[in-house]
Amino acid sequence: MYSEMTDEQLVHKEMALERSLLTSRFQHATNQLEDSSQLKKIRREIARVRTVERGRELEQGLRKNSLRDAHKSSFDASQVGESSTVDAAAGGFLKGIVDKLGGTE
């Protein structure tokens, strides 16, 4: 699944998943998350992506997290599909917090 992605796509997928995890954590803390098992699923997906990233770094003889460092600047958080109706109902409150923490103001 992730082995067909380019390095850049892989890093962008990881960052999108991390953003989704942060949003889900806020929703869970405010009792707005309907399926709390979603947190575990997202964490596992992040681990899968990081495992593929690390394997590629070892193949290429790169230091740890070098792929992420090389491609994170091209990540556009506004391209990530926000499927949460809670964010829309709250006037984007959680999105604003995520943007501030993610540094995409």
Secondary structure, DSSP 8 states (H G I E B T S, - for coil): --TTS-HHHHHHHHHHHHHHHHHHHHHHHTT--S-THHHHHHHHHHHHHHHHHHHHHHHHT--TTHHHHHHGGG--GGGS----HHHHHTTTHHHHHHHHHHT--
